[in-house]
Each structure stands twice: as structure tokens, then as C-alpha cells.
């Protein structure tokens, strides 16, 4: 049985201790070389409706217009459309794709946490973003931001043109300039809506709730007890570790972006904002971790299995946090 690790927590803890030696370290050279200039814009107080539900990006993420082009945070909007997003910090590459069932669980947790943290609109403010030469892959196909437009980074979040994202991801995303409203629907929601429309027995509109998380199924090779709905120990733990692995990867992606921004920042206000983002990410990751292991513990108990593996998950998580703290303290000396 493999142990799930969250090395991203160590990176974040380094940031949270304000380890000054990082500010002059070499790892940022590739990133710095890819950043050519910056822009100063005014963020907008907008309404965002995804799958019929009002949403707002997490704190310190914005929507803005630059050169008559509307820009949005790619991770938040992609997640709202139920797409997975991965960030290759070394090669500055973003990959957006259809999520696996375990990734979908984490995405929904992200959206739920983001909604709980910030459910109201955000007042307009002046923001400065760094221009970034990122590359993109959507559903296996390379895409390029149109000429005259660009990608921008702020507080570890990457911003792209709304129309570019809409056309690349394959979902209709509309922008109403008059009401300042962004409206979009995921493929799953469109299918659900279509199914409800064609189903004469329901007659009503589709409920804008997210698709239910798939329950573990009986193993095709005889893993579960036939006809009883019982799942095996391995099915429960494998599904749990897949979710934890996805959480690790997505947390690492966000935290690496924050780290790169932090070591490049020269003013305390920007650093403070990045640290706040890091703390928020760690809190969100911890909440998701607790939710995942709690669900696994419930399944194991319900099916009469030992829950000792839960202690291993928690011990590994705590060990990574302690290891990260020690590393951070050593680098800060």
C-alpha cells in the first residue's frame, strides 16, 4: 500500500516563513526570462453564472478588460466548467482536459470552498499583472493566444482572454457588457438540461446542481460481492489514494505558481498578498484532505474493514507538514 504525500505543503510552508534566501535563488530564472512586461488595469465587479449557479472567483482573483479584451482566471473558470487544469511551472505550460472521476471530486471541493470563502461580488480595484509567455494544451490540442492578446499572472493565478478560453475549451462562454455578466455551461450540465427537456415525465428545467460523485462499483474481476453492493477494501483505498494524488498534484500546481511569484516580488504588499493566497490554498487543501479521508473512513467502517489505513494517511500528511516546516526554518537561518 503506497503512502500518499503532499510535498506542496513543504513549498507553501517555506513561503509562509518568509525564507529570504529564495529571493536570490536560481530556479526563478526561466520564469523571469519568460516575463517581458506588466500592465496596470482596473478590475471589474462582474456577475458570473456557471451551470445556472451564481459564482465568484476566490479572494484576490479578478476579471478585467485590457485592449478591449476581457480576461478571466483560467483555473477558476475551467474548474467551473468541470475541466481539470495542470500547470507545468518548468515549461510554463497549461493543460486543460476532461477530469477523471477522482479529479472531478476535487474540482467540486474547490468550487465549494471558493464559494464559501467569497460569495459576494468584489469591488473594482487597480491591479498590476505580469505578462507571461505561457503555452496551452486543451483536450490534447495545442492552442495559442491570438496575436495582440497575451497571458498575465497575478498572485499565482494565470489570466487569459475569455474568448480564447471559450473557443479552446469547447464550451460557450458569453460576456454581456451591458450587465457585466459572464455566463457559461459545462458539457455535463448541457446534457442534463437536454435530458430533462426531452423527458416528458419531468417537464421542468434541470436542477443546476453538480453531478453526483460516482460511487465505487463492484470490481469487474470479481472485486465486490455480487448483488450486495459491497465494495472491497482495495477499491475503497485505491479510490481514496487517487483522490489524494489528484489533490496533491493540483495543490502543487497552485503553490508552485505562488512560489514563483513570491520570489520575484519586490514589494511587501505583493508578498503579503501571495502569502494570504498560500494560506488560503493550504486551508482549502487541508479541508479537502479531511473530507476525503472522512469519506474513506465511513466506507471502510460501513463495510466492516479496518480503518488503520486512515491513520497512515493522516500521519503521512502531518509528517509532510513537519518536514516542510523544518526545511523552511533551515532555509530561513
C-alpha positions in Angstrom: 0.0 0.0 0.0 1.6 3.3 -1.1 1.5 6.3 1.2 0.1 9.5 -0.2 2.3 12.5 0.2 1.7 16.3 -0.2 5.1 17.8 -1.0 3.4 21.0 -2.0 2.8 21.7 1.7 6.5 21.9 2.3 6.8 24.5 -0.5 4.0 26.6 1.0 5.4 26.4 4.5 8.7 27.8 3.1 6.7 30.7 1.7 4.8 31.3 4.9 8.1 31.6 6.9 9.3 34.3 4.5 12.6 32.4 3.7 14.7 35.3 2.3 17.4 33.1 0.6 14.9 32.1 -2.0 14.7 35.7 -3.4 18.1 35.3 -5.0 17.9 31.7 -6.0 18.3 30.3 -9.5 15.0 28.4 -10.0 13.2 31.6 -11.0 15.5 32.3 -13.9 13.4 30.5 -16.5 10.3 32.1 -15.2 11.7 35.6 -15.1 13.0 35.2 -18.6 9.5 34.5 -19.8 8.0 37.6 -18.3 8.5 40.6 -20.5 6.5 43.4 -19.0 3.5 44.3 -16.9 0.2 46.1 -17.2 -1.9 48.1 -14.8 -5.7 47.7 -15.1 -8.9 48.2 -13.2 -10.6 45.0 -12.1 -14.4 44.8 -12.7 -17.3 44.0 -10.5 -18.9 41.2 -12.5 -21.6 38.6 -12.2 -20.6 35.0 -13.1 -23.1 32.3 -13.8 -22.0 28.8 -14.4 -24.5 26.0 -15.0 -27.2 28.3 -13.7 -25.4 29.0 -10.4 -24.0 32.4 -9.4 -20.3 32.1 -8.5 -17.4 34.4 -7.7 -13.7 33.7 -8.0 -11.7 33.2 -4.8 -10.4 36.2 -3.0 -7.7 38.2 -4.9 -8.8 36.8 -8.3 -10.3 39.2 -10.8 -11.9 39.9 -14.1 -10.6 42.8 -16.2 -10.6 44.3 -19.6 -7.4 45.2 -21.4 -7.2 46.5 -25.0 -11.0 45.7 -25.4 -10.4 42.1 -24.4 -12.0 40.5 -21.3 -9.6 38.4 -19.2 -10.5 35.8 -16.6 -8.6 33.4 -14.2 -8.2 30.3 -16.3 -8.1 27.8 -13.4 -11.3 29.1 -11.7 -13.3 29.3 -15.0 -12.0 25.9 -16.2 -13.0 24.3 -12.8 -16.4 26.0 -13.0 -16.8 24.2 -16.4 -15.7 21.0 -14.7 -12.4 20.7 -16.5 -9.1 19.6 -15.0 -6.1 22.1 -15.1 -2.5 21.3 -14.6 0.4 23.7 -14.6 3.9 22.8 -15.7 6.0 25.5 -14.0 9.2 24.5 -15.6 7.9 24.8 -19.2 5.2 27.3 -18.4 2.6 25.1 -19.9 -1.1 24.8 -19.0 -3.1 21.7 -19.8 -6.9 21.7 -19.7 -8.7 18.4 -20.1 -11.7 16.3 -19.1 -11.3 15.3 -15.5 -11.2 11.7 -14.2 -13.9 10.9 -11.6 -11.4 11.4 -8.8 -10.3 14.8 -10.2 -14.0 15.8 -10.5 -14.4 15.3 -6.8 -11.5 17.6 -6.0 -12.8 20.2 -8.5 -16.2 20.2 -6.8 -14.5 20.6 -3.5 -12.5 23.6 -4.9 -15.7 25.3 -6.1 -17.5 24.6 -2.9 -14.6 26.1 -0.8 -14.3 29.1 -3.2 -18.0 29.8 -2.9 -17.8 29.6 0.9 -14.9 32.0 1.0 -16.2 34.6 -1.3 -19.9 34.6 -2.3 -20.3 38.3 -2.9 -19.0 40.5 -5.8 -15.7 42.2 -5.5 -15.3 46.0 -5.6 -13.2 47.3 -8.6 -9.6 48.0 -7.8 -6.3 48.8 -9.5 -4.2 45.8 -10.2 -0.8 45.2 -11.8 -0.2 41.9 -13.7 2.9 40.4 -15.3 2.8 39.4 -18.9 3.7 35.7 -19.2 4.6 33.6 -22.3 2.7 30.5 -21.4 1.7 27.7 -23.8 -1.6 25.9 -23.7 -3.0 22.4 -24.5 -6.8 21.9 -24.5 -8.1 18.3 -24.7 -4.8 17.2 -26.3 -4.6 20.0 -28.9 -2.0 22.9 -28.6 -3.6 26.3 -28.7 -2.1 29.8 -29.0 -3.4 33.1 -27.6 -4.3 35.3 -30.6 -2.0 37.9 -31.8 -2.4 41.2 -30.0 -3.5 39.4 -26.8 -1.5 37.8 -24.0 -1.4 35.8 -20.8 -0.9 37.5 -17.5 0.0 36.4 -13.9 -1.1 37.8 -10.6 -0.8 36.2 -7.1 -0.1 32.8 -8.6 -3.2 33.0 -10.9 -3.0 32.9 -14.7 -5.3 35.1 -16.7 -6.3 34.5 -20.3 -8.7 36.1 -22.8 -12.3 35.0 -22.3 -13.0 34.3 -26.0 -9.7 32.3 -26.3 -10.7 30.1 -23.3 -14.2 29.7 -24.7 -13.1 28.6 -28.1 -10.3 26.4 -26.8 -12.2 24.6 -24.1 -15.2 23.9 -26.4 -17.8 25.5 -24.1 -19.9 28.5 -24.9 -18.9 31.4 -22.6 -20.7 34.6 -23.1 -19.9 38.1 -21.9 -22.7 40.7 -21.6 -21.0 44.1 -21.5 -24.2 45.9 -20.5 -24.9 43.8 -17.4 -21.3 42.8 -16.9 -22.3 39.2 -16.7 -20.3 36.1 -17.7 -22.4 33.1 -18.4 -21.2 29.6 -19.2 -22.4 25.9 -19.1 -20.4 22.7 -18.8 -20.9 19.8 -21.1 -22.5 17.8 -18.3 -25.0 20.5 -17.5 -25.9 20.8 -21.1 -26.5 17.1 -21.4 -28.5 17.2 -18.1 -30.6 20.1 -19.4 -31.2 18.3 -22.8 -32.2 15.1 -21.0 -34.7 17.0 -18.8 -36.1 18.8 -21.8 -36.6 15.5 -23.7 -38.0 13.7 -20.7 -41.8 14.3 -20.8 -42.2 12.9 -17.3 -40.3 15.7 -15.6 -41.4 18.7 -17.6 -39.3 21.2 -15.5 -35.9 22.6 -16.0 -32.8 20.9 -14.9 -31.5 21.5 -11.4 -28.2 23.4 -11.6 -26.6 21.1 -9.0 -23.3 19.3 -9.8 -23.3 15.8 -11.0 -23.2 13.3 -8.1 -19.9 11.8 -7.4 -19.7 8.2 -8.8 -20.0 5.6 -6.1 -17.4 2.7 -6.2 -18.6 -0.1 -8.3 -18.1 -3.8 -7.9 -14.9 -4.9 -9.4 -15.1 -6.3 -13.0 -12.8 -9.1 -12.0 -14.9 -10.1 -9.0 -13.7 -7.5 -6.5 -17.1 -6.9 -4.9 -19.7 -9.1 -3.5 -22.2 -9.8 -6.4 -25.6 -8.3 -5.9 -24.9 -6.8 -2.4 -23.3 -3.5 -3.5 -20.4 -4.3 -1.1 -17.1 -2.9 -2.3 -13.7 -4.3 -1.5 -11.1 -2.9 0.8 -8.8 -2.3 -2.2 -11.5 -0.5 -4.2 -12.1 1.9 -1.3 -8.4 2.6 -0.6 -7.4 2.8 -4.3 -10.2 5.4 -5.0 -9.1 7.3 -1.9 -5.5 7.4 -2.9 -6.4 8.5 -6.4 -8.3 11.5 -4.9 -5.4 12.3 -2.6 -3.0 12.1 -5.5 -5.1 14.5 -7.6 -5.3 16.8 -4.6 -1.5 16.7 -4.3 -1.0 17.5 -8.0 -3.4 20.4 -8.1 -2.1 21.9 -4.9 1.4 21.6 -6.1 0.4 23.4 -9.3 -1.1 26.3 -7.5 1.6 26.5 -4.8 4.4 26.4 -7.4 2.9 29.4 -9.2 2.6 31.3 -5.9 6.3 30.4 -5.1 7.5 31.8 -8.4 5.5 35.0 -7.9 6.7 35.3 -4.3 10.4 35.1 -5.1 10.0 37.6 -7.9 8.1 40.1 -5.9 9.9 43.2 -4.7 7.4 44.9 -2.5 5.9 43.8 0.8 2.3 44.4 -0.3 2.6 41.9 -3.1 4.4 39.4 -0.9 1.7 39.7 1.8 -1.0 39.1 -0.8 0.8 36.0 -2.1 1.2 34.7 1.5 -2.5 35.2 2.1 -3.2 33.2 -1.1 -0.9 30.5 0.1 -2.6 30.2 3.4 -5.9 30.1 1.7 -4.7 27.3 -0.6 -3.3 25.3 2.3 -6.6 25.7 4.2 -8.6 24.6 1.2 -6.2 21.6 0.6 -6.5 20.6 4.3 -10.3 20.8 4.2 -10.4 18.7 1.1 -7.9 16.2 2.6 -10.1 15.8 5.7 -13.2 15.4 3.6 -11.6 12.7 1.5 -10.3 10.6 4.5 -13.5 11.1 6.4 -15.4 9.6 3.5 -13.0 6.8 3.2 -13.2 6.0 6.9 -17.0 5.9 6.7 -16.9 3.5 3.7 -14.4 1.2 5.5 -16.5 1.2 8.7 -19.7 0.6 6.8 -18.3 -2.4 5.0 -16.6 -3.8 8.1 -13.0 -3.2 7.2 -10.1 -2.0 9.3 -9.6 1.8 9.4 -5.9 1.7 10.3 -5.0 3.0 6.8 -6.7 6.3 7.7 -4.2 6.8 10.5 -1.4 6.2 7.9 -2.9 8.8 5.6 -3.1 11.3 8.4 0.4 10.5 9.7 1.9 11.0 6.3 0.1 14.3 5.9 1.3 15.6 9.2 4.8 14.3 8.6 5.0 16.3 5.3 3.8 19.4 7.1 6.5 19.0 9.8 9.2 18.2 7.2 8.2 21.3 5.3 8.4 23.5 8.5 11.9 22.2 9.3 13.0 22.8 5.8 11.6 26.3 5.9 13.3 27.1 9.3 16.6 25.8 8.0 16.4 28.0 4.8 15.4 31.0 6.9 18.6 30.8 9.1 
